[in-house]
Amino acid sequence: MTRQLLVAEFLRAQAAWRLARADGDPVRAARCAAALLDAAAYAAALADTDRSLALLAGAGCFRGQVFDPGSRGMSIARWWQYRDVPQAGPKDLMAALAAAVAAAPRS
């Protein structure tokens, strides 16, 4: 599986996670899930040379057939577009994930 598809799979899983927890605020949950699904489609179409993919790979986020952006990246994805004010688009989510893993201490 390509890196693009691993990221897309991760984002779709986070959208499902958000929808499963929609009872508190279903409108926000739906907005977040829709943004994550949009980002998944965007990620699946990225070129192999995409800067965000390269940064995520350099940070060790691809382990076998799994994409793991760490706890900071997970939090960014799960709360993406959850606020009342729209945050940004799919490209910005990819950049935010790359920035989060770049800033995280390596173990």
N, C-alpha and C positions, 0 to 999 in steps of 0.2 A: 504494500500500500504506500502511496506517495505521502510526502510530508503534508501536502495540501489537503489530501483526504483525511489524514489523521487529525489535523486542526479542525476541519469541517465536522468530523465525527464528534470531537470534543465539544464544539460549539452547539451542535444539535443536542447532545446529552445535557448540556447546561440549560438549554431552552426547555427541555422536558422536565428537568429538575425544578425550574422556576414555575412552570405551569402546575406541577404537582403541589406547589405551595402557594397557590393563588387565593386561598381562602381569606387571607388578611386584606388584600387589595387586588382584586382580579383585573382591574383596568391596568394598573402598573405592571402586574405580572404578564399580562398579554402583550403590553408594549415591549417589555424586556425580551420576552420569548420571540416576538416577531423580529426584533433587532438582531437577536442572536442567530435566528434562521437566515436572515439576510446576510449576516457576516459569514455564516457557514457557506453559503453559495458563493460569496466573494472569495473566501479562502480557497475553495475548491478550484477556482479558476486562476489562481495566482501562477505566475511564471516561476520556474525553478530558481531564477536569479533574484527573486523578490528580497528586498533588504530585511523586512521583518522576519521572513522565514529563515534567512541566514543568521540573524541575531538569535532567534529561538533555537536554532540548531547549535550555534556556538555556545549557548548557555546550557546545553545538554537536555533540552526539553523533549527530545525524541529518543525514546528507549524502546528498541524493538518495534513493535506495532502499536505503541502507545504514545500519545502526546500528553505531557504533564508539565504545565507551566508553573507548578509550585502553588503554595497557598496564596500568595499575592495575586498571581495570575487567575487562579480559581475565583477569588473574591471579585476581581475586576469583571470577569465574565458573568458571574452570577448577579451582579448588581448593575450591569450595563443597561442604560436607558431606563432604569427603574424610577429615577427621579421625575418630578413634574416637568422640569426643563430638559428638552432633548440635549444629549451630550454631543454626539457626533456620529459619523458613519462607520461602515465596516473597516475602512482603511485605518481610521483612528483607533478602533478596537485592536487591530493587529499591532499598531504602533504602541499602544498602551501595554499590551501583553509583552512585547519585546522590551519595552522600557522597564517593566516590573521585574522581569527575570534578569536583566542586565544590572539592576540595582540590588538584587538579592545577593546575600553572601553565598559564596560557593562552599560546598562541604567536601 
